[in-house]
Amino acid sequence: MLPTTDLTRATLRMRLGTIDLSTSNGRIVIDDPPMGAFSFVVPAVDLSAVQPGHYRVELLVFQPGNVKTVFTGSIDVAAGEKTPAQ
């Protein structure tokens, strides 16, 4: 099992292209703070604003008196299909 980061009293932040993902704006939700579990909750309309391409990403955790990088990496964004209006 991988080590976990306790996210109690933490805020998280990441940027993907032109959009900010954070606990402050609700695009990152901490599901189980002691276990370090979190989810990305990004509406499709927000993701559609990100142009296709290759993006470097870095997830930062801010806790009282500490800033930690949880991961760094890259994400490829491809153009997807648009859902027809209902």
PyMOL Python script that loads the backbone (N, CA, C, O; Angstrom):
from pymol import cmd

cmd.read_pdbstr("""\
ATOM      1  N   MET A   1       0.831  -1.170   0.000  1.00  0.00           N
ATOM      2  CA  MET A   1       0.000   0.000   0.000  1.00  0.00           C
ATOM      3  C   MET A   1       0.887   1.248   0.000  1.00  0.00           C
ATOM      4  O   MET A   1       1.897   1.302   0.701  1.00  0.00           O
ATOM      5  N   LEU A   2       0.502   2.236  -0.784  1.00  0.00           N
ATOM      6  CA  LEU A   2       1.254   3.474  -0.850  1.00  0.00           C
ATOM      7  C   LEU A   2       1.037   4.309   0.399  1.00  0.00           C
ATOM      8  O   LEU A   2      -0.027   4.246   1.014  1.00  0.00           O
ATOM      9  N   PRO A   3       2.046   5.096   0.780  1.00  0.00           N
ATOM     10  CA  PRO A   3       1.840   5.975   1.933  1.00  0.00           C
ATOM     11  C   PRO A   3       0.797   7.039   1.611  1.00  0.00           C
ATOM     12  O   PRO A   3       0.646   7.445   0.459  1.00  0.00           O
ATOM     13  N   THR A   4       0.083   7.483   2.636  1.00  0.00           N
ATOM     14  CA  THR A   4      -0.950   8.495   2.436  1.00  0.00           C
ATOM     15  C   THR A   4      -0.502   9.819   3.047  1.00  0.00           C
ATOM     16  O   THR A   4       0.387   9.859   3.897  1.00  0.00           O
ATOM     17  N   THR A   5      -1.128  10.887   2.602  1.00  0.00           N
ATOM     18  CA  THR A   5      -0.925  12.217   3.171  1.00  0.00           C
ATOM     19  C   THR A   5      -2.216  12.624   3.863  1.00  0.00           C
ATOM     20  O   THR A   5      -3.260  12.731   3.219  1.00  0.00           O
ATOM     21  N   ASP A   6      -2.154  12.849   5.157  1.00  0.00           N
ATOM     22  CA  ASP A   6      -3.329  13.285   5.900  1.00  0.00           C
ATOM     23  C   ASP A   6      -3.705  14.683   5.415  1.00  0.00           C
ATOM     24  O   ASP A   6      -2.898  15.609   5.498  1.00  0.00           O
ATOM     25  N   LEU A   7      -4.916  14.835   4.915  1.00  0.00           N
ATOM     26  CA  LEU A   7      -5.361  16.104   4.349  1.00  0.00           C
ATOM     27  C   LEU A   7      -6.250  16.905   5.301  1.00  0.00           C
ATOM     28  O   LEU A   7      -6.944  17.830   4.879  1.00  0.00           O
ATOM     29  N   THR A   8      -6.226  16.550   6.578  1.00  0.00           N
ATOM     30  CA  THR A   8      -6.994  17.305   7.562  1.00  0.00           C
ATOM     31  C   THR A   8      -6.505  18.757   7.576  1.00  0.00           C
ATOM     32  O   THR A   8      -5.304  19.012   7.662  1.00  0.00           O
ATOM     33  N   ARG A   9      -7.449  19.711   7.490  1.00  0.00           N
ATOM     34  CA  ARG A   9      -7.168  21.154   7.459  1.00  0.00           C
ATOM     35  C   ARG A   9      -6.349  21.582   6.247  1.00  0.00           C
ATOM     36  O   ARG A   9      -5.691  22.622   6.282  1.00  0.00           O
ATOM     37  N   ALA A  10      -6.383  20.793   5.179  1.00  0.00           N
ATOM     38  CA  ALA A  10      -5.598  21.104   3.981  1.00  0.00           C
ATOM     39  C   ALA A  10      -6.465  21.758   2.909  1.00  0.00           C
ATOM     40  O   ALA A  10      -7.686  21.607   2.888  1.00  0.00           O
ATOM     41  N   THR A  11      -5.800  22.479   2.032  1.00  0.00           N
ATOM     42  CA  THR A  11      -6.405  22.926   0.782  1.00  0.00           C
ATOM     43  C   THR A  11      -5.515  22.410  -0.339  1.00  0.00           C
ATOM     44  O   THR A  11      -4.298  22.314  -0.181  1.00  0.00           O
ATOM     45  N   LEU A  12      -6.121  22.081  -1.464  1.00  0.00           N
ATOM     46  CA  LEU A  12      -5.385  21.551  -2.601  1.00  0.00           C
ATOM     47  C   LEU A  12      -5.562  22.476  -3.787  1.00  0.00           C
ATOM     48  O   LEU A  12      -6.593  23.134  -3.927  1.00  0.00           O
ATOM     49  N   ARG A  13      -4.537  22.524  -4.654  1.00  0.00           N
ATOM     50  CA  ARG A  13      -4.616  23.381  -5.834  1.00  0.00           C
ATOM     51  C   ARG A  13      -3.805  22.785  -6.977  1.00  0.00           C
ATOM     52  O   ARG A  13      -2.707  22.264  -6.780  1.00  0.00           O
ATOM     53  N   MET A  14      -4.372  22.874  -8.175  1.00  0.00           N
ATOM     54  CA  MET A  14      -3.703  22.433  -9.395  1.00  0.00           C
ATOM     55  C   MET A  14      -4.231  23.280 -10.544  1.00  0.00           C
ATOM     56  O   MET A  14      -5.378  23.725 -10.512  1.00  0.00           O
ATOM     57  N   ARG A  15      -3.408  23.501 -11.547  1.00  0.00           N
ATOM     58  CA  ARG A  15      -3.821  24.238 -12.737  1.00  0.00           C
ATOM     59  C   ARG A  15      -3.741  23.296 -13.933  1.00  0.00           C
ATOM     60  O   ARG A  15      -2.764  22.567 -14.101  1.00  0.00           O
ATOM     61  N   LEU A  16      -4.782  23.322 -14.759  1.00  0.00           N
ATOM     62  CA  LEU A  16      -4.805  22.546 -16.001  1.00  0.00           C
ATOM     63  C   LEU A  16      -5.144  23.511 -17.116  1.00  0.00           C
ATOM     64  O   LEU A  16      -6.292  23.930 -17.260  1.00  0.00           O
ATOM     65  N   GLY A  17      -4.149  23.861 -17.901  1.00  0.00           N
ATOM     66  CA  GLY A  17      -4.365  24.834 -18.973  1.00  0.00           C
ATOM     67  C   GLY A  17      -4.838  26.150 -18.395  1.00  0.00           C
ATOM     68  O   GLY A  17      -4.128  26.793 -17.622  1.00  0.00           O
ATOM     69  N   THR A  18      -6.034  26.544 -18.771  1.00  0.00           N
ATOM     70  CA  THR A  18      -6.570  27.834 -18.335  1.00  0.00           C
ATOM     71  C   THR A  18      -7.471  27.738 -17.111  1.00  0.00           C
ATOM     72  O   THR A  18      -7.995  28.756 -16.658  1.00  0.00           O
ATOM     73  N   ILE A  19      -7.665  26.539 -16.563  1.00  0.00           N
ATOM     74  CA  ILE A  19      -8.575  26.432 -15.421  1.00  0.00           C
ATOM     75  C   ILE A  19      -7.814  26.062 -14.143  1.00  0.00           C
ATOM     76  O   ILE A  19      -6.842  25.306 -14.158  1.00  0.00           O
ATOM     77  N   ASP A  20      -8.296  26.622 -13.057  1.00  0.00           N
ATOM     78  CA  ASP A  20      -7.755  26.301 -11.739  1.00  0.00           C
ATOM     79  C   ASP A  20      -8.645  25.257 -11.094  1.00  0.00           C
ATOM     80  O   ASP A  20      -9.872  25.363 -11.110  1.00  0.00           O
ATOM     81  N   LEU A  21      -8.012  24.258 -10.532  1.00  0.00           N
ATOM     82  CA  LEU A  21      -8.712  23.233  -9.768  1.00  0.00           C
ATOM     83  C   LEU A  21      -8.268  23.409  -8.330  1.00  0.00           C
ATOM     84  O   LEU A  21      -7.070  23.411  -8.047  1.00  0.00           O
ATOM     85  N   SER A  22      -9.223  23.559  -7.413  1.00  0.00           N
ATOM     86  CA  SER A  22      -8.857  23.731  -6.010  1.00  0.00           C
ATOM     87  C   SER A  22     -10.016  23.325  -5.110  1.00  0.00           C
ATOM     88  O   SER A  22     -11.161  23.193  -5.542  1.00  0.00           O
ATOM     89  N   THR A  23      -9.673  23.135  -3.849  1.00  0.00           N
ATOM     90  CA  THR A  23     -10.718  22.900  -2.862  1.00  0.00           C
ATOM     91  C   THR A  23     -11.512  24.177  -2.639  1.00  0.00           C
ATOM     92  O   THR A  23     -12.683  24.126  -2.264  1.00  0.00           O
ATOM     93  N   SER A  24     -10.886  25.311  -2.867  1.00  0.00           N
ATOM     94  CA  SER A  24     -11.572  26.596  -2.670  1.00  0.00           C
ATOM     95  C   SER A  24     -12.698  26.810  -3.681  1.00  0.00           C
ATOM     96  O   SER A  24     -13.739  27.375  -3.346  1.00  0.00           O
ATOM     97  N   ASN A  25     -12.486  26.355  -4.923  1.00  0.00           N
ATOM     98  CA  ASN A  25     -13.525  26.559  -5.944  1.00  0.00           C
ATOM     99  C   ASN A  25     -14.375  25.308  -6.181  1.00  0.00           C
ATOM    100  O   ASN A  25     -15.212  25.292  -7.083  1.00  0.00           O
ATOM    101  N   GLY A  26     -14.165  24.260  -5.377  1.00  0.00           N
ATOM    102  CA  GLY A  26     -15.001  23.062  -5.440  1.00  0.00           C
ATOM    103  C   GLY A  26     -14.649  22.087  -6.542  1.00  0.00           C
ATOM    104  O   GLY A  26     -15.337  21.081  -6.710  1.00  0.00           O
ATOM    105  N   ARG A  27     -13.591  22.358  -7.301  1.00  0.00           N
ATOM    106  CA  ARG A  27     -13.195  21.429  -8.374  1.00  0.00           C
ATOM    107  C   ARG A  27     -12.319  20.287  -7.854  1.00  0.00           C
ATOM    108  O   ARG A  27     -12.076  19.310  -8.561  1.00  0.00           O
ATOM    109  N   ILE A  28     -11.848  20.422  -6.610  1.00  0.00           N
ATOM    110  CA  ILE A  28     -11.207  19.317  -5.897  1.00  0.00           C
ATOM    111  C   ILE A  28     -11.962  19.166  -4.582  1.00  0.00           C
ATOM    112  O   ILE A  28     -12.159  20.138  -3.852  1.00  0.00           O
ATOM    113  N   VAL A  29     -12.379  17.949  -4.291  1.00  0.00           N
ATOM    114  CA  VAL A  29     -13.129  17.658  -3.064  1.00  0.00           C
ATOM    115  C   VAL A  29     -12.325  16.649  -2.249  1.00  0.00           C
ATOM    116  O   VAL A  29     -11.924  15.602  -2.758  1.00  0.00           O
ATOM    117  N   ILE A  30     -12.097  16.974  -0.987  1.00  0.00           N
ATOM    118  CA  ILE A  30     -11.412  16.032  -0.095  1.00  0.00           C
ATOM    119  C   ILE A  30     -12.470  15.087   0.464  1.00  0.00           C
ATOM    120  O   ILE A  30     -13.341  15.494   1.233  1.00  0.00           O
ATOM    121  N   ASP A  31     -12.383  13.823   0.065  1.00  0.00           N
ATOM    122  CA  ASP A  31     -13.385  12.820   0.418  1.00  0.00           C
ATOM    123  C   ASP A  31     -13.155  12.200   1.792  1.00  0.00           C
ATOM    124  O   ASP A  31     -14.108  11.979   2.539  1.00  0.00           O
ATOM    125  N   ASP A  32     -11.908  11.919   2.129  1.00  0.00           N
ATOM    126  CA  ASP A  32     -11.558  11.289   3.404  1.00  0.00           C
ATOM    127  C   ASP A  32     -10.231  11.892   3.862  1.00  0.00           C
ATOM    128  O   ASP A  32      -9.170  11.369   3.523  1.00  0.00           O
ATOM    129  N   PRO A  33     -10.276  12.988   4.630  1.00  0.00           N
ATOM    130  CA  PRO A  33      -9.042  13.695   4.985  1.00  0.00           C
ATOM    131  C   PRO A  33      -7.956  12.821   5.626  1.00  0.00           C
ATOM    132  O   PRO A  33      -6.815  12.878   5.167  1.00  0.00           O
ATOM    133  N   PRO A  34      -8.244  12.016   6.660  1.00  0.00           N
ATOM    134  CA  PRO A  34      -7.163  11.239   7.276  1.00  0.00           C
ATOM    135  C   PRO A  34      -6.491  10.245   6.314  1.00  0.00           C
ATOM    136  O   PRO A  34      -5.296   9.970   6.428  1.00  0.00           O
ATOM    137  N   MET A  35      -7.270   9.717   5.374  1.00  0.00           N
ATOM    138  CA  MET A  35      -6.714   8.752   4.410  1.00  0.00           C
ATOM    139  C   MET A  35      -6.102   9.425   3.185  1.00  0.00           C
ATOM    140  O   MET A  35      -5.478   8.760   2.358  1.00  0.00           O
ATOM    141  N   GLY A  36      -6.275  10.736   3.064  1.00  0.00           N
ATOM    142  CA  GLY A  36      -5.698  11.459   1.932  1.00  0.00           C
ATOM    143  C   GLY A  36      -6.472  11.287   0.641  1.00  0.00           C
ATOM    144  O   GLY A  36      -5.926  11.502  -0.441  1.00  0.00           O
ATOM    145  N   ALA A  37      -7.734  10.903   0.739  1.00  0.00           N
ATOM    146  CA  ALA A  37      -8.542  10.657  -0.466  1.00  0.00           C
ATOM    147  C   ALA A  37      -9.200  11.949  -0.942  1.00  0.00           C
ATOM    148  O   ALA A  37      -9.777  12.700  -0.155  1.00  0.00           O
ATOM    149  N   PHE A  38      -9.098  12.187  -2.244  1.00  0.00           N
ATOM    150  CA  PHE A  38      -9.722  13.361  -2.838  1.00  0.00           C
ATOM    151  C   PHE A  38     -10.195  13.023  -4.240  1.00  0.00           C
ATOM    152  O   PHE A  38      -9.772  12.029  -4.831  1.00  0.00           O
ATOM    153  N   SER A  39     -11.082  13.867  -4.767  1.00  0.00           N
ATOM    154  CA  SER A  39     -11.633  13.680  -6.114  1.00  0.00           C
ATOM    155  C   SER A  39     -11.570  14.985  -6.879  1.00  0.00           C
ATOM    156  O   SER A  39     -11.624  16.067  -6.295  1.00  0.00           O
ATOM    157  N   PHE A  40     -11.455  14.871  -8.186  1.00  0.00           N
ATOM    158  CA  PHE A  40     -11.586  16.024  -9.072  1.00  0.00           C
ATOM    159  C   PHE A  40     -13.044  16.072  -9.519  1.00  0.00           C
ATOM    160  O   PHE A  40     -13.592  15.067  -9.972  1.00  0.00           O
ATOM    161  N   VAL A  41     -13.666  17.232  -9.394  1.00  0.00           N
ATOM    162  CA  VAL A  41     -15.060  17.416  -9.787  1.00  0.00           C
ATOM    163  C   VAL A  41     -15.092  18.627 -10.713  1.00  0.00           C
ATOM    164  O   VAL A  41     -15.246  19.765 -10.269  1.00  0.00           O
ATOM    165  N   VAL A  42     -14.942  18.358 -12.002  1.00  0.00           N
ATOM    166  CA  VAL A  42     -14.836  19.445 -12.970  1.00  0.00           C
ATOM    167  C   VAL A  42     -15.944  19.289 -14.005  1.00  0.00           C
ATOM    168  O   VAL A  42     -15.959  18.317 -14.760  1.00  0.00           O
ATOM    169  N   PRO A  43     -16.872  20.242 -14.040  1.00  0.00           N
ATOM    170  CA  PRO A  43     -17.953  20.160 -15.018  1.00  0.00           C
ATOM    171  C   PRO A  43     -17.406  20.146 -16.456  1.00  0.00           C
ATOM    172  O   PRO A  43     -16.387  20.768 -16.755  1.00  0.00           O
ATOM    173  N   ALA A  44     -18.101  19.434 -17.318  1.00  0.00           N
ATOM    174  CA  ALA A  44     -17.685  19.322 -18.717  1.00  0.00           C
ATOM    175  C   ALA A  44     -17.539  20.689 -19.372  1.00  0.00           C
ATOM    176  O   ALA A  44     -16.645  20.887 -20.195  1.00  0.00           O
ATOM    177  N   VAL A  45     -18.405  21.630 -19.018  1.00  0.00           N
ATOM    178  CA  VAL A  45     -18.320  22.962 -19.619  1.00  0.00           C
ATOM    179  C   VAL A  45     -16.985  23.618 -19.261  1.00  0.00           C
ATOM    180  O   VAL A  45     -16.423  24.345 -20.080  1.00  0.00           O
ATOM    181  N   ASP A  46     -16.469  23.377 -18.060  1.00  0.00           N
ATOM    182  CA  ASP A  46     -15.173  23.931 -17.673  1.00  0.00           C
ATOM    183  C   ASP A  46     -14.038  23.247 -18.428  1.00  0.00           C
ATOM    184  O   ASP A  46     -13.111  23.902 -18.904  1.00  0.00           O
ATOM    185  N   LEU A  47     -14.122  21.924 -18.529  1.00  0.00           N
ATOM    186  CA  LEU A  47     -13.080  21.195 -19.260  1.00  0.00           C
ATOM    187  C   LEU A  47     -13.051  21.555 -20.738  1.00  0.00           C
ATOM    188  O   LEU A  47     -11.994  21.516 -21.368  1.00  0.00           O
ATOM    189  N   SER A  48     -14.201  21.903 -21.290  1.00  0.00           N
ATOM    190  CA  SER A  48     -14.240  22.254 -22.711  1.00  0.00           C
ATOM    191  C   SER A  48     -13.462  23.527 -23.003  1.00  0.00           C
ATOM    192  O   SER A  48     -13.135  23.795 -24.159  1.00  0.00           O
ATOM    193  N   ALA A  49     -13.157  24.320 -21.974  1.00  0.00           N
ATOM    194  CA  ALA A  49     -12.376  25.542 -22.156  1.00  0.00           C
ATOM    195  C   ALA A  49     -10.882  25.260 -22.289  1.00  0.00           C
ATOM    196  O   ALA A  49     -10.117  26.139 -22.686  1.00  0.00           O
ATOM    197  N   VAL A  50     -10.463  24.038 -21.958  1.00  0.00           N
ATOM    198  CA  VAL A  50      -9.048  23.675 -22.055  1.00  0.00           C
ATOM    199  C   VAL A  50      -8.759  23.221 -23.487  1.00  0.00           C
ATOM    200  O   VAL A  50      -9.374  22.281 -23.990  1.00  0.00           O
ATOM    201  N   GLN A  51      -7.830  23.892 -24.121  1.00  0.00           N
ATOM    202  CA  GLN A  51      -7.469  23.545 -25.495  1.00  0.00           C
ATOM    203  C   GLN A  51      -6.739  22.201 -25.531  1.00  0.00           C
ATOM    204  O   GLN A  51      -5.967  21.897 -24.621  1.00  0.00           O
ATOM    205  N   PRO A  52      -6.971  21.394 -26.569  1.00  0.00           N
ATOM    206  CA  PRO A  52      -6.223  20.143 -26.694  1.00  0.00           C
ATOM    207  C   PRO A  52      -4.726  20.424 -26.677  1.00  0.00           C
ATOM    208  O   PRO A  52      -4.260  21.411 -27.247  1.00  0.00           O
ATOM    209  N   GLY A  53      -3.988  19.555 -26.022  1.00  0.00           N
ATOM    210  CA  GLY A  53      -2.536  19.714 -25.953  1.00  0.00           C
ATOM    211  C   GLY A  53      -1.946  18.910 -24.815  1.00  0.00           C
ATOM    212  O   GLY A  53      -2.633  18.135 -24.151  1.00  0.00           O
ATOM    213  N   HIS A  54      -0.672  19.109 -24.609  1.00  0.00           N
ATOM    214  CA  HIS A  54       0.093  18.411 -23.583  1.00  0.00           C
ATOM    215  C   HIS A  54       0.362  19.404 -22.456  1.00  0.00           C
ATOM    216  O   HIS A  54       0.945  20.461 -22.693  1.00  0.00           O
ATOM    217  N   TYR A  55      -0.052  19.080 -21.240  1.00  0.00           N
ATOM    218  CA  TYR A  55       0.071  19.998 -20.119  1.00  0.00           C
ATOM    219  C   TYR A  55       0.864  19.368 -18.980  1.00  0.00           C
ATOM    220  O   TYR A  55       0.657  18.204 -18.636  1.00  0.00           O
ATOM    221  N   ARG A  56       1.771  20.147 -18.400  1.00  0.00           N
ATOM    222  CA  ARG A  56       2.446  19.759 -17.166  1.00  0.00           C
ATOM    223  C   ARG A  56       1.524  20.149 -16.021  1.00  0.00           C
ATOM    224  O   ARG A  56       0.941  21.233 -16.039  1.00  0.00           O
ATOM    225  N   VAL A  57       1.387  19.283 -15.031  1.00  0.00           N
ATOM    226  CA  VAL A  57       0.536  19.566 -13.879  1.00  0.00           C
ATOM    227  C   VAL A  57       1.308  19.294 -12.590  1.00  0.00           C
ATOM    228  O   VAL A  57       2.254  18.507 -12.559  1.00  0.00           O
ATOM    229  N   GLU A  58       0.877  19.965 -11.541  1.00  0.00           N
ATOM    230  CA  GLU A  58       1.472  19.804 -10.229  1.00  0.00           C
ATOM    231  C   GLU A  58       0.362  20.015  -9.210  1.00  0.00           C
ATOM    232  O   GLU A  58      -0.299  21.054  -9.213  1.00  0.00           O
ATOM    233  N   LEU A  59       0.157  19.038  -8.343  1.00  0.00           N
ATOM    234  CA  LEU A  59      -0.847  19.159  -7.288  1.00  0.00           C
ATOM    235  C   LEU A  59      -0.150  19.586  -6.005  1.00  0.00           C
ATOM    236  O   LEU A  59       0.751  18.907  -5.512  1.00  0.00           O
ATOM    237  N   LEU A  60      -0.585  20.728  -5.472  1.00  0.00           N
ATOM    238  CA  LEU A  60      -0.005  21.272  -4.249  1.00  0.00           C
ATOM    239  C   LEU A  60      -0.983  21.112  -3.098  1.00  0.00           C
ATOM    240  O   LEU A  60      -2.190  21.289  -3.264  1.00  0.00           O
ATOM    241  N   VAL A  61      -0.446  20.772  -1.919  1.00  0.00           N
ATOM    242  CA  VAL A  61      -1.233  20.676  -0.698  1.00  0.00           C
ATOM    243  C   VAL A  61      -0.727  21.758   0.256  1.00  0.00           C
ATOM    244  O   VAL A  61       0.458  21.829   0.581  1.00  0.00           O
ATOM    245  N   PHE A  62      -1.663  22.591   0.688  1.00  0.00           N
ATOM    246  CA  PHE A  62      -1.346  23.651   1.639  1.00  0.00           C
ATOM    247  C   PHE A  62      -1.955  23.272   2.984  1.00  0.00           C
ATOM    248  O   PHE A  62      -3.165  23.080   3.102  1.00  0.00           O
ATOM    249  N   GLN A  63      -1.090  23.167   4.000  1.00  0.00           N
ATOM    250  CA  GLN A  63      -1.532  22.930   5.361  1.00  0.00           C
ATOM    251  C   GLN A  63      -0.872  23.989   6.237  1.00  0.00           C
ATOM    252  O   GLN A  63       0.145  24.560   5.842  1.00  0.00           O
ATOM    253  N   PRO A  64      -1.421  24.261   7.408  1.00  0.00           N
ATOM    254  CA  PRO A  64      -0.841  25.308   8.247  1.00  0.00           C
ATOM    255  C   PRO A  64       0.682  25.168   8.370  1.00  0.00           C
ATOM    256  O   PRO A  64       1.187  24.171   8.888  1.00  0.00           O
ATOM    257  N   GLY A  65       1.396  26.180   7.888  1.00  0.00           N
ATOM    258  CA  GLY A  65       2.848  26.200   7.976  1.00  0.00           C
ATOM    259  C   GLY A  65       3.585  25.304   7.001  1.00  0.00           C
ATOM    260  O   GLY A  65       4.792  25.109   7.143  1.00  0.00           O
ATOM    261  N   ASN A  66       2.884  24.744   6.000  1.00  0.00           N
ATOM    262  CA  ASN A  66       3.537  23.779   5.114  1.00  0.00           C
ATOM    263  C   ASN A  66       2.889  23.781   3.729  1.00  0.00           C
ATOM    264  O   ASN A  66       1.667  23.863   3.597  1.00  0.00           O
ATOM    265  N   VAL A  67       3.730  23.689   2.707  1.00  0.00           N
ATOM    266  CA  VAL A  67       3.263  23.478   1.333  1.00  0.00           C
ATOM    267  C   VAL A  67       4.002  22.258   0.813  1.00  0.00           C
ATOM    268  O   VAL A  67       5.224  22.162   0.930  1.00  0.00           O
ATOM    269  N   LYS A  68       3.246  21.318   0.234  1.00  0.00           N
ATOM    270  CA  LYS A  68       3.834  20.064  -0.233  1.00  0.00           C
ATOM    271  C   LYS A  68       3.351  19.764  -1.639  1.00  0.00           C
ATOM    272  O   LYS A  68       2.173  19.949  -1.945  1.00  0.00           O
ATOM    273  N   THR A  69       4.242  19.306  -2.488  1.00  0.00           N
ATOM    274  CA  THR A  69       3.869  18.834  -3.812  1.00  0.00           C
ATOM    275  C   THR A  69       3.515  17.364  -3.703  1.00  0.00           C
ATOM    276  O   THR A  69       4.352  16.541  -3.332  1.00  0.00           O
ATOM    277  N   VAL A  70       2.255  17.029  -4.032  1.00  0.00           N
ATOM    278  CA  VAL A  70       1.803  15.640  -3.938  1.00  0.00           C
ATOM    279  C   VAL A  70       2.211  14.862  -5.176  1.00  0.00           C
ATOM    280  O   VAL A  70       2.685  13.730  -5.079  1.00  0.00           O
ATOM    281  N   PHE A  71       2.026  15.473  -6.345  1.00  0.00           N
ATOM    282  CA  PHE A  71       2.512  14.841  -7.565  1.00  0.00           C
ATOM    283  C   PHE A  71       2.760  15.881  -8.640  1.00  0.00           C
ATOM    284  O   PHE A  71       2.187  16.971  -8.635  1.00  0.00           O
ATOM    285  N   THR A  72       3.628  15.508  -9.556  1.00  0.00           N
ATOM    286  CA  THR A  72       3.860  16.282 -10.769  1.00  0.00           C
ATOM    287  C   THR A  72       3.779  15.297 -11.919  1.00  0.00           C
ATOM    288  O   THR A  72       4.063  14.111 -11.751  1.00  0.00           O
ATOM    289  N   GLY A  73       3.405  15.773 -13.054  1.00  0.00           N
ATOM    290  CA  GLY A  73       3.315  14.896 -14.213  1.00  0.00           C
ATOM    291  C   GLY A  73       2.779  15.645 -15.403  1.00  0.00           C
ATOM    292  O   GLY A  73       2.866  16.870 -15.476  1.00  0.00           O
ATOM    293  N   SER A  74       2.236  14.915 -16.318  1.00  0.00           N
ATOM    294  CA  SER A  74       1.682  15.539 -17.519  1.00  0.00           C
ATOM    295  C   SER A  74       0.360  14.878 -17.873  1.00  0.00           C
ATOM    296  O   SER A  74       0.110  13.711 -17.572  1.00  0.00           O
ATOM    297  N   ILE A  75      -0.471  15.674 -18.524  1.00  0.00           N
ATOM    298  CA  ILE A  75      -1.775  15.205 -18.968  1.00  0.00           C
ATOM    299  C   ILE A  75      -1.939  15.628 -20.414  1.00  0.00           C
ATOM    300  O   ILE A  75      -1.675  16.776 -20.770  1.00  0.00           O
ATOM    301  N   ASP A  76      -2.374  14.698 -21.242  1.00  0.00           N
ATOM    302  CA  ASP A  76      -2.715  15.011 -22.630  1.00  0.00           C
ATOM    303  C   ASP A  76      -4.213  15.234 -22.709  1.00  0.00           C
ATOM    304  O   ASP A  76      -5.006  14.374 -22.325  1.00  0.00           O
ATOM    305  N   VAL A  77      -4.586  16.391 -23.210  1.00  0.00           N
ATOM    306  CA  VAL A  77      -6.000  16.717 -23.380  1.00  0.00           C
ATOM    307  C   VAL A  77      -6.314  16.585 -24.866  1.00  0.00           C
ATOM    308  O   VAL A  77      -5.660  17.205 -25.705  1.00  0.00           O
ATOM    309  N   ALA A  78      -7.314  15.777 -25.182  1.00  0.00           N
ATOM    310  CA  ALA A  78      -7.743  15.583 -26.571  1.00  0.00           C
ATOM    311  C   ALA A  78      -9.143  16.151 -26.738  1.00  0.00           C
ATOM    312  O   ALA A  78      -9.931  16.183 -25.793  1.00  0.00           O
ATOM    313  N   ALA A  79      -9.438  16.593 -27.934  1.00  0.00           N
ATOM    314  CA  ALA A  79     -10.788  17.073 -28.219  1.00  0.00           C
ATOM    315  C   ALA A  79     -11.741  15.898 -28.130  1.00  0.00           C
ATOM    316  O   ALA A  79     -11.471  14.821 -28.661  1.00  0.00           O
ATOM    317  N   GLY A  80     -12.852  16.114 -27.457  1.00  0.00           N
ATOM    318  CA  GLY A  80     -13.841  15.060 -27.301  1.00  0.00           C
ATOM    319  C   GLY A  80     -15.088  15.374 -28.077  1.00  0.00           C
ATOM    320  O   GLY A  80     -15.193  16.407 -28.738  1.00  0.00           O
ATOM    321  N   GLU A  81     -16.033  14.463 -27.986  1.00  0.00           N
ATOM    322  CA  GLU A  81     -17.313  14.669 -28.650  1.00  0.00           C
ATOM    323  C   GLU A  81     -18.179  15.584 -27.815  1.00  0.00           C
ATOM    324  O   GLU A  81     -18.126  15.538 -26.586  1.00  0.00           O
ATOM    325  N   LYS A  82     -18.954  16.389 -28.445  1.00  0.00           N
ATOM    326  CA  LYS A  82     -19.898  17.255 -27.748  1.00  0.00           C
ATOM    327  C   LYS A  82     -21.216  16.513 -27.624  1.00  0.00           C
ATOM    328  O   LYS A  82     -21.667  15.856 -28.562  1.00  0.00           O
ATOM    329  N   THR A  83     -21.821  16.627 -26.462  1.00  0.00           N
ATOM    330  CA  THR A  83     -23.122  16.008 -26.241  1.00  0.00           C
ATOM    331  C   THR A  83     -24.190  16.881 -26.870  1.00  0.00           C
ATOM    332  O   THR A  83     -24.242  18.081 -26.597  1.00  0.00           O
ATOM    333  N   PRO A  84     -25.049  16.301 -27.713  1.00  0.00           N
ATOM    334  CA  PRO A  84     -26.106  17.120 -28.330  1.00  0.00           C
ATOM    335  C   PRO A  84     -27.072  17.669 -27.278  1.00  0.00           C
ATOM    336  O   PRO A  84     -27.331  17.024 -26.262  1.00  0.00           O
ATOM    337  N   ALA A  85     -27.588  18.838 -27.530  1.00  0.00           N
ATOM    338  CA  ALA A  85     -28.554  19.438 -26.611  1.00  0.00           C
ATOM    339  C   ALA A  85     -29.801  18.557 -26.543  1.00  0.00           C
ATOM    340  O   ALA A  85     -30.238  17.997 -27.548  1.00  0.00           O
ATOM    341  N   GLN A  86     -30.355  18.448 -25.362  1.00  0.00           N
ATOM    342  CA  GLN A  86     -31.555  17.609 -25.157  1.00  0.00           C
ATOM    343  C   GLN A  86     -32.802  18.410 -25.398  1.00  0.00           C
ATOM    344  O   GLN A  86     -33.908  17.883 -25.276  1.00  0.00           O
TER     345      GLN A  86
END
""", "prot")
cmd.dss("prot")
cmd.show_as("cartoon", "prot")
cmd.util.cbc("prot")
cmd.orient("prot")
